Amino acid sequence: MPPQIVSFLTDYGTRDEFAGVCKAVMLGLAPNLQIVDVTHEIAPHDVKGGALTLARAAPYLPAGIVLAVVDPGVGTDRRAIAVEVEHGFLVGPDNGLLAPAVALLGGARTVVSLTNDEYHLASPGPTFAGRDVFAPAAGHLAAGVALRELGEVVDPYGLVPGLVPLPEHRDDGTIVAEVLWVDRFGNCQLNVDPTELEGLGCRPGSTLHVGVRGETRPVRWVHTYADGRASEVALVVDSYGLVALAVDKGSAADACRLSANTSVTLRAMDSPGEETGAGPTGEGPILEGSG
């Protein structure tokens, strides 16, 4: 049986008709299709943010098709692709958006460049590939069209990898981290695994120096939000297993003036190094989408 569920993620928002039109195209091809809206509130053109969101969601999505569109290169020579994984397909631009999720789902079995325009909509212009290329591909796959009918097979190892910042570990015991994600509650996820804090000699219950924009504050490592005192910025391990800054019933983003991509320094209280402020972080590949 062809997959009958599409999990749909975009930066289209909900004010305009873009996401609704894509759903209509898919349902026109596969009327029994169910569509799961992962989110349409990725910041415009934020491929990295979309890739991270999709990677966080991917392990929990139902088997079927993932349609993801964050496509600032629409109309250029960037590839439009469909990727077969163990329990379904991912459809979207080959710009790093899909690769982390592909790897989390076991790697690519087959990758097709969506070059067969028999399975596209006639397009008045080249700027809405979500409607004209990606949604039709997802709809046709849901209707039972074979993946290889949609275009030419390409090398899975040629997928553009997703890049996320890697934390910098300094000789003075400071970790220079970066905010990956600020959720609607103001919790700020960092690109730091709790084992990296343990490497500094910290444990739950420890207090760390946390520096943002040259200002340093002591922050306790607590078990959950409610363990923080009123208005206290605390450090927790979030639901995805990464270190996050949080305020119980408040916003760490507001309290610390944090947003995605902001640098944050972390240092054990008894570290001999002095706070040096936020510095640049390197970038490295995370979970390249290869077979």
C-alpha positions as CSV (number, residue, x, y, z in Angstrom):
1,M,0.0,0.0,0.0
2,P,1.3,3.5,-0.8
3,P,1.9,5.8,2.2
4,Q,-1.2,7.7,3.2
5,I,0.2,10.2,5.7
6,V,2.2,13.4,4.8
7,S,4.0,15.2,7.6
8,F,4.3,18.8,6.4
9,L,6.8,21.5,7.5
10,T,7.5,24.9,5.9
11,D,8.4,28.5,6.5
12,Y,5.1,29.6,4.7
13,G,3.3,30.7,7.9
14,T,-0.5,30.6,7.9
15,R,-1.4,34.2,7.0
16,D,-1.0,33.5,3.2
17,E,-2.6,30.7,1.2
18,F,0.7,28.9,0.5
19,A,0.5,26.0,2.9
20,G,-3.2,25.5,2.2
21,V,-2.7,25.4,-1.6
22,C,0.0,22.8,-1.2
23,K,-2.4,20.6,0.9
24,A,-5.0,21.0,-1.8
25,V,-2.6,19.9,-4.5
26,M,-1.7,16.8,-2.5
27,L,-5.3,16.0,-1.7
28,G,-6.3,16.4,-5.3
29,L,-3.9,13.6,-6.2
30,A,-4.5,11.4,-3.1
31,P,-8.0,12.2,-1.7
32,N,-7.6,9.8,1.3
33,L,-4.4,11.4,2.4
34,Q,-3.9,12.5,6.0
35,I,-1.7,15.6,6.6
36,V,0.1,16.3,9.8
37,D,1.2,19.9,10.1
38,V,4.5,19.8,11.9
39,T,4.9,23.6,11.7
40,H,4.6,26.3,9.1
41,E,6.3,28.9,11.4
42,I,10.0,28.3,10.6
43,A,11.5,31.8,10.2
44,P,11.5,32.8,6.6
45,H,14.5,31.4,4.7
46,D,15.9,29.7,7.8
47,V,17.2,26.5,6.4
48,K,19.2,25.6,9.5
49,G,16.3,26.3,11.8
50,G,14.1,24.1,9.6
51,A,16.6,21.3,9.5
52,L,16.9,21.3,13.3
53,T,13.1,21.4,13.7
54,L,12.7,18.5,11.3
55,A,15.4,16.5,13.0
56,R,13.8,17.0,16.4
57,A,10.4,15.9,15.0
58,A,11.5,13.1,12.7
59,P,11.7,10.2,15.2
60,Y,8.1,10.9,16.2
61,L,6.5,11.3,12.8
62,P,4.3,8.5,11.4
63,A,5.6,6.3,8.6
64,G,4.8,7.8,5.3
65,I,6.0,11.0,3.5
66,V,7.7,14.0,5.0
67,L,7.2,17.2,2.9
68,A,9.6,20.0,4.0
69,V,9.9,23.3,2.2
70,V,12.3,26.0,3.3
71,D,13.7,27.1,0.0
72,P,15.4,30.4,-0.3
73,G,17.1,29.1,-3.5
74,V,13.8,28.4,-5.3
75,G,14.1,28.8,-9.0
76,T,17.9,28.4,-9.0
77,D,19.9,25.3,-9.9
78,R,19.5,23.8,-6.4
79,R,18.0,20.3,-6.7
80,A,14.5,19.3,-5.9
81,I,14.6,15.7,-4.4
82,A,12.7,12.8,-3.0
83,V,14.5,10.5,-0.7
84,E,13.5,7.0,0.2
85,V,14.2,5.9,3.7
86,E,13.2,2.7,5.6
87,H,9.6,3.7,6.4
88,G,8.8,6.2,3.7
89,F,10.0,9.2,1.8
90,L,11.2,12.8,2.4
91,V,10.5,15.4,-0.3
92,G,12.0,18.9,-0.5
93,P,14.9,21.1,-1.6
94,D,18.4,19.7,-1.5
95,N,19.9,22.5,0.6
96,G,20.6,20.9,3.9
97,L,17.0,20.9,5.1
98,L,16.4,17.2,4.8
99,A,19.8,15.6,5.4
100,P,19.8,15.5,9.3
101,A,16.3,13.9,9.3
102,V,17.4,11.4,6.6
103,A,20.3,10.3,8.7
104,L,18.1,10.0,11.9
105,L,15.7,7.9,9.9
106,G,18.4,5.4,8.9
107,G,19.9,6.9,5.9
108,A,18.9,7.2,2.2
109,R,18.1,4.1,0.3
110,T,17.4,5.9,-3.0
111,V,17.4,9.6,-3.9
112,V,15.7,10.9,-7.0
113,S,16.1,14.4,-8.5
114,L,12.5,15.6,-9.3
115,T,13.3,16.2,-13.0
116,N,10.2,14.5,-14.6
117,D,7.9,17.5,-15.3
118,E,5.1,15.1,-16.2
119,Y,4.6,15.0,-12.4
120,H,4.8,18.8,-11.9
121,L,2.0,21.3,-12.1
122,A,2.1,23.8,-15.0
123,S,3.9,26.8,-13.5
124,P,3.2,30.5,-14.3
125,G,6.6,31.3,-12.8
126,P,9.5,29.5,-11.0
127,T,9.0,30.9,-7.5
128,F,6.5,28.4,-5.9
129,A,8.1,25.0,-6.1
130,G,6.2,23.9,-3.0
131,R,3.0,24.0,-5.0
132,D,4.4,23.1,-8.5
133,V,7.0,20.5,-7.7
134,F,7.2,19.3,-4.1
135,A,3.5,18.9,-3.3
136,P,2.8,17.1,-6.5
137,A,5.7,14.7,-5.8
138,A,4.3,14.0,-2.3
139,G,0.8,13.5,-3.7
140,H,1.9,11.2,-6.5
141,L,3.9,9.1,-4.1
142,A,0.9,8.9,-1.8
143,A,-1.2,7.8,-4.8
144,G,1.2,4.9,-5.5
145,V,3.5,6.3,-8.2
146,A,6.9,4.7,-8.0
147,L,9.7,6.9,-6.8
148,R,11.9,6.4,-9.9
149,E,9.1,7.7,-12.1
150,L,9.5,11.1,-10.6
151,G,13.0,11.7,-12.0
152,E,16.6,10.5,-12.3
153,V,18.3,8.6,-9.5
154,V,21.2,10.4,-8.0
155,D,24.0,9.5,-5.5
156,P,22.8,9.5,-1.9
157,Y,26.2,10.6,-0.8
158,G,25.8,13.8,-2.8
159,L,23.1,15.2,-0.5
160,V,23.9,18.7,0.8
161,P,24.6,18.1,4.6
162,G,22.8,20.1,7.3
163,L,25.2,22.2,9.3
164,V,24.9,23.1,13.0
165,P,27.3,25.0,15.2
166,L,29.7,22.9,17.3
167,P,30.6,24.2,20.8
168,E,34.1,25.4,21.4
169,H,36.0,24.0,24.4
170,R,38.6,26.4,25.6
171,D,41.7,25.6,27.6
172,D,40.5,27.6,30.6
173,G,37.5,25.2,31.0
174,T,35.0,27.5,29.2
175,I,32.5,26.1,26.7
176,V,31.5,28.7,24.0
177,A,28.0,27.5,23.0
178,E,25.3,28.8,20.7
179,V,21.5,29.0,21.1
180,L,20.0,26.5,18.6
181,W,16.3,27.2,19.3
182,V,14.1,29.4,21.3
183,D,10.6,27.9,21.8
184,R,7.4,29.8,22.4
185,F,7.9,29.6,26.1
186,G,11.3,31.3,25.9
187,N,13.3,28.2,26.7
188,C,16.7,28.4,25.0
189,Q,18.2,25.2,23.7
190,L,22.0,25.2,23.5
191,N,24.2,23.0,21.3
192,V,25.7,21.4,24.4
193,D,25.2,17.8,25.6
194,P,25.0,17.4,29.4
195,T,28.0,15.1,29.3
196,E,30.1,18.1,28.2
197,L,29.1,19.8,31.4
198,E,30.0,16.7,33.3
199,G,33.4,16.9,31.7
200,L,33.8,20.3,33.5
201,G,33.1,18.5,36.8
202,C,29.5,19.8,36.9
203,R,26.5,17.7,37.9
204,P,22.8,18.4,38.5
205,G,22.7,20.7,41.4
206,S,25.9,22.5,40.4
207,T,26.1,26.2,39.7
208,L,27.8,27.4,36.6
209,H,28.9,30.8,35.3
210,V,26.8,31.6,32.2
211,G,27.9,34.5,30.1
212,V,25.8,36.4,27.5
213,R,26.9,39.6,25.7
214,G,29.8,40.0,28.1
215,E,27.7,39.8,31.2
216,T,28.0,36.8,33.6
217,R,25.5,35.3,36.0
218,P,25.5,32.2,38.2
219,V,23.0,29.6,37.0
220,R,21.9,26.4,38.8
221,W,21.6,23.1,37.0
222,V,18.1,21.9,38.0
223,H,16.0,18.8,37.2
224,T,12.9,20.6,35.8
225,Y,11.5,24.0,35.3
226,A,9.6,24.1,38.6
227,D,12.8,23.5,40.5
228,G,13.9,27.0,39.6
229,R,13.1,29.9,42.0
230,A,10.8,32.7,40.9
231,S,12.4,34.6,38.0
232,E,15.6,32.6,38.3
233,V,17.4,31.6,35.1
234,A,18.2,27.9,35.5
235,L,19.8,25.3,33.4
236,V,17.9,22.1,32.5
237,V,18.3,19.1,30.2
238,D,15.4,19.5,27.8
239,S,13.1,16.9,26.2
240,Y,15.6,16.4,23.3
241,G,18.5,15.7,25.7
242,L,20.4,19.0,25.2
243,V,21.2,21.7,27.7
244,A,18.7,24.6,27.8
245,L,18.3,27.8,29.8
246,A,14.9,28.3,31.3
247,V,12.8,30.4,33.7
248,D,9.9,28.7,35.5
249,K,6.7,30.2,34.2
250,G,8.8,32.8,32.4
251,S,11.2,33.4,29.5
252,A,14.9,32.9,29.6
253,A,15.1,34.5,26.2
254,D,13.7,37.7,27.6
255,A,15.7,37.5,30.8
256,C,19.0,37.0,29.1
257,R,18.3,38.8,25.8
258,L,18.7,35.6,23.8
259,S,17.7,34.5,20.4
260,A,18.7,31.7,18.0
261,N,22.4,31.9,17.0
262,T,23.3,34.0,20.1
263,S,26.6,32.9,21.7
264,V,26.6,31.8,25.3
265,T,29.6,30.8,27.5
266,L,29.5,28.1,30.2
267,R,32.1,27.6,32.9
268,A,32.2,25.7,36.2
269,M,32.1,28.0,39.3
270,D,35.5,26.9,40.4
271,S,37.1,27.2,37.0
272,P,40.3,29.3,37.1
273,G,39.5,31.0,33.8
274,E,37.9,34.4,33.6
275,E,34.8,35.1,31.7
276,T,35.9,36.3,28.3
277,G,32.5,37.0,26.7
278,A,30.9,35.3,23.7
279,G,33.1,34.3,20.8
280,P,32.4,32.7,17.5
281,T,31.5,29.0,17.2
282,G,32.6,26.7,14.5
283,E,30.2,24.8,12.3
284,G,30.4,21.1,11.5
285,P,28.2,18.6,9.8
286,I,25.5,16.9,11.8
287,L,24.1,13.6,10.5
288,E,24.8,13.9,6.8
289,G,22.0,12.2,4.8
290,S,23.8,9.3,3.2
291,G,23.0,5.7,2.7
